[in-house]
Amino acid sequence: MGTRPLTQFVCITLAALSTSACTAEPATLDWPIECVGRMSIRLPGAVDVPGMTAEQFLTNSQSRSYKFSDGQDAFHARFQYGGNLAITAPLGAEQIDRLVKKQRQRFSTVQTAVEKGELRAGSGAKLKLSKLDRADPAFEWRIFNETEVTLVAYPTIPGHGLAWILSGSVEQSKKIDSAFESFRAGVRARPVFSVPSENGVCMPHLFVRDNGNDSAGRHITATYRLRAHPDVTIMLEDASAAGAPGHGDPKKYSAIYKSNFFWTQEYRPAVKSLHSLLNGSHNAVKLAGQDAIETKFRLVRDNDAEDFGYLVVSRGNPAAAKDVPDLRMYVIRDADNAKKKGITPVPKDEFFAMAKSIAASVQRRAIK
């Protein structure tokens, strides 16, 4: 696949992708287009998309994790649309059948525990459980007490196990049911690089059609790893803007705060030290047309190996009449992932050129 860089003054040489291009002018990038949330992003070649195995899917929701095909954890993977979502990697028909049977067995186990009073709310209140039967294969139940209700649903889509969970007060029961009905009506399976042209929200393996008004709220964090260069991981996060006026500390929603928090708290345990490669703490840039900041770091891992990281963060506007989301995108190199497969890691200059090209490609997905 030939590639041409998108940003100014970019020079990329990626032997494993059979590319070599240098330019001092903006050019068209012919990398394939993927979609995340309501955004689109160009990725440089085939990617590994994390998912859950059937076994992981059936574990407690707090311990579920998304993994790449070789079993490595995906550092960031979060899917929320109305409710919290969990989705498996592609499964065969027999695997799906076994998954559905185990889900029904789980319901019976939970039902017995509730009836015996062995399962209670955190407050100690007794729980009740009801199963919702439908004409289609969707399987869901509602677990509730006098004040709270949780809807646990397993909608059926081809080739995947899918769970949708939303909790709220008893007074919100109808709203919760309505949110799930909207999700169930719009959800469908979506292969990677299959980009719909209708209103809705993309996430790995899924698309949820909607009217575009974002009333359900979204928080989609998708992570990809290049197949030709497994040292390179790319993440894009698209979320409904948080922190409406009067709610929380405004500083904690700023792009600078989120950028600092990522490097010093979220990613810091993965490295021994961080060294900025900018003259200042950050640069002002654009991400999908929104004001943003970029940071570039040299990473020193616990084994003293050198790596690199590039992060762009944009603060949305929760008060805007039209959707102005919180956006975050990073590209991080972990050289060991390539070396253990006999692949030469992407060199520093090429890495940052590629990262800036990926960031420049992010835009709101086109709707026809």
N, C-alpha and C positions, 0 to 999 in steps of 0.2 A: 504494500500500500504506500503510495507516495504521499508525502505531507508537505504543506507549505505553511510557514508561520503566519500568525495573525497580527501580532503586535509589532511595533516599530523596533528596529535595531535587534532583531532576533536572529540567532544563528543556531540551528539545531542539527546535531549529527547523532543519529541513533542507528547504529549498524544493525541491531536485531530487528528493527522495523524497516530496514533497507531504505533509509531516508538520509538525505543530506541537503539542507537548504539554508541559504543566508540571504537576508534582505534588509534594507534600511527603510522600506516603505510597508504600510499595511498591505496584506495580501489575503486572499481567500484561503481558508483552512479546509482541507477536505477530509479531516478526521470524521468518523461517524458520530451522529448526534444521539444522545441519551437524554431522558427527561427525569427530573427529580422535583417532586412537589408541583409547582406551577412554573418551574424553570426548565430550561434546556441547557445542556453542556456538551461540548465536543470532547471526546476521549481519544487519545492517540493509539488506536488499535483495539484488538480483542481484549476483553477484561474478564476477570474472575469475579463473580457476584456472590457475596456471602448469603447463606441461608441456614435454616435449621434442619437437622435430621429429624425423622419422625420421633426418635427417642428423646431428643432435646425438647421438641415441641410439647411432649407429654409431661415434662417436668414442671415443678412449681414455677409460676410466672416470674418470681423473683430471681430464679437461677437460670433462666433461659439465656442462651447466647447465640449470636450469629457467627458462623465460621466459613472460611474459604474452603475450597475443595480439598486442600491438603490438611485441613483440620486446624489451621491457624485462626485465632480469634480475630474478628473484625473489630478494630478499636472503637469505631463509632457506627452504630446502627440503631436507629430509633424511628418508629413509625406510629404516628398518632393522627387519626382523622376522626373527629368526634370522640371515639373511644381509642383505647390502646390496642395495637395490633401485633400479632405474631404470625409469621408465615414460614413455611418450610421451603427448602430447596425443592426443585422438581422431583415428584414421586411417581412411581408407576401405579397402575390400577390396583394391583394386589396390595401395595403398600398403603394406598388410600383406604381400601376396604378394611385393612387391619387397624388403621388409625381411627376410623369411624367406630369400629367395634370397641376399641379401648376407651374412646371418649364416652360411649354409652355405659361402659363398665364403671368409669369414673363417676358418672352421674349417680349410678346406683349406690356406689360406695359413699359418696357425699350425702345422698338422700338418707341412707341408713344412719350415718353419723349424726345428721340433723335430727332425725326422729328420736334417736336415743339421747339427745341432749349432749352428745360428746363434742359437737362442733358448735361453738358460740362466737358471737361478735367480740371484738376486742374489749368492749365495755362489760362483757359477761352476759349480755342480753341473749335470750333464746332466738334462734334463727328459724326461718321457714324457707321451704324450697318448693318451687313449682316449675314444671317442665312446660315449654311452649311447643305445641304440636302444629305443624304446618303441612300444607300439601306438597311443598317441595322438600328436598332432602336436608335443608338447613336444620340444625339441631341446636337448641338453646335452652337455657334455664335462667330463672330469676331467683336469687337468694336474698332474703330481706329480713329485717326485724321491724320494730315499731318506728324507727327513725331513718334507717338507711336501706337502700336497695342497690343491688349489683346485677347487671345483665351480662351473662356469659354466653357468647354465641359462637357457633362454628359454621359459618356460611360455607356452602359448597361451591368451589370453582375447580375447573379441570386442572389436574396435575399438581395440586398443592393442598397442604393442610393450612387452614386459616382460622385464627381466633380473633374475636373482637370483644373487648371488655370495657364497660363504663359503669361507674358508681356515682351515686348522688343521694339526695334526701328522698324520702318517700313521696314528698310533694312534687318531685321532679320525675316521677315514674313515667308519665306520659311523654315528657320531653326526651327521656332516655330511649323509650320505645321508638319514638319518631326518628331520633338520630340513627338508630340501627336500621330502621326501614329504609331511610335514605341511602345509607351505606350499602345495604344488601341489594337495593335496586340498581345501584350504579357500578358495583364492583365487578371486575373481570380480570382474567389472567393477562399478563403482558410480558412478552419476551424482551430481553435486553435489546436496546437500539430500535425497538418498535415504539414510535413516538406518535400518539394520537393528535389529531388536529381539532378536537372538541374540548369544551370546558371540562376541567376535572383535575385530579391530583395523581401524579405518578409516584410510584415507589418500586423498589426492586420486585419483579415478578407480578406486580399489580398495577391496575389503573382504576380509579374511582371517578366515574362520570358525575358531574354536578352542574349547577347553573352558574358557577363562577363567583358567587357572592361570598364564599368563605364563611358562611354562618356556622358550619360545624367546627371551624378552627382546625389548623393542621400544624404538625411538627414532624417534618420528614428529614431524616439524616441518612444519606445513602453513601456507602463506601465501596470503592472498586479497587482492584489490584491488576496492574497490567500483566497479561500473560507472557508477553515477550520480555518484560522487565519486572519480575516479581519483587524487585526492590522498591518499586514505586507504587504507593498507595494514594488514591485520590478520594477526597470526601467533599460532598456538597450538602449543605443544610439549608432548607427553605422552611420557614416557620411563620405563622401569623404573628405579627408584631406584638410582643409582650409588654407589660408595664404601662397600662393605660394611666392617664393623669390621675394622681391621687392614690395610686397603688404601688407600693414599694419605693425603694430608693432609686431615683432616676439615674444616678451614676452607675448603678449595677447593670443597667441596660445599655450603656454606651459601648460603642465599638472598641474604644481603648480598654475599658474594663474587661470586656469579654476576651479580647486578644491577650491581655496580660494574664487573665485567669486560665486561659487554655495552656499557655506555656508554663506558668508557674505552678498550676494545680493539676489540671487534667493530664497533660503529657509529661510533666516533670518526673514522675516515678519511672518513666521509661528510659531516662538518660541520667548520666552523672553530672553533666554540666551543659549550659546553653551559652552561646556567644553570638550576639547580634552582628549581622553583616551589613548593617546600615549605619550611616553617619549619625543619625538620630535614632530615636526609639521606633519610629515608624514613618511611612510615607503616605501621603494622601493620594488615593486612587479612586477609580470607579469599579463597581461590581454590578453588573446587570443595569447599568445606568444610574445606580444609586451611589451617593457618597460613601466611601469606605476607606479603611486603612490597611496597608500591607506591612507584614513583618517577615524578615528573612533571618534564619538562624543556622549556625553551625552547631551540630549536636554531637556530643561526646558520650558514647554509650558506656555501660559499666565495664566492658572489656577494652575500653580505650579506642574502640573503632570510631571512625569519623563518619557522620551522616549529615543530612541537610533537611531543612523544613521551611515551607513557605505557607503563610496564612494570610487570608484576606477576610475582613469582617465588615459588615454593613449594618447599621442600626436602622430598623424600620420605623414606621410611624403608626402607632395604634389609633391615633385620632384622625387619620386621613380618611377622606370619603371613599377613595379607591384603595385597594390592597397595596400597601407598601411593606413588604415582609422584612423580618430579620433574616439576614443571609450570612453564611459562613462557608468558606471553602479552603481546604488545605491540600497541599501535595507534600508528602513526606517520603524520604528515602531511608530504607533500612537495607544497607548493602549486604548483610548476611543472608537475607532471603534470596538474593541472586547468587551469591558465591556458593552456597550449599547445593545449588542446582547447576553449577558450572557456567554461570552467566556473569559477564563483566558488568558491574554496577554502572549506572548512568553517571558520567563525570559531572563535577560541580557546575560548570558553566552551562552545559547542555541541560542539566536538571532545572536550573532556575529559568532558563529560556523556555523550556517546556511548561513549567509551572505557570509562568506569566501568560503564555499562550492559552492554556486551559482556562485561567481566570478570565481572560479577555473574551472567551467564547460564551461565557454564561450570560443568558438573557431570558426574558420572560418568553415562555413557549408560545409559538404562533398559534392562533385560533382562527379557523376558517368558518 
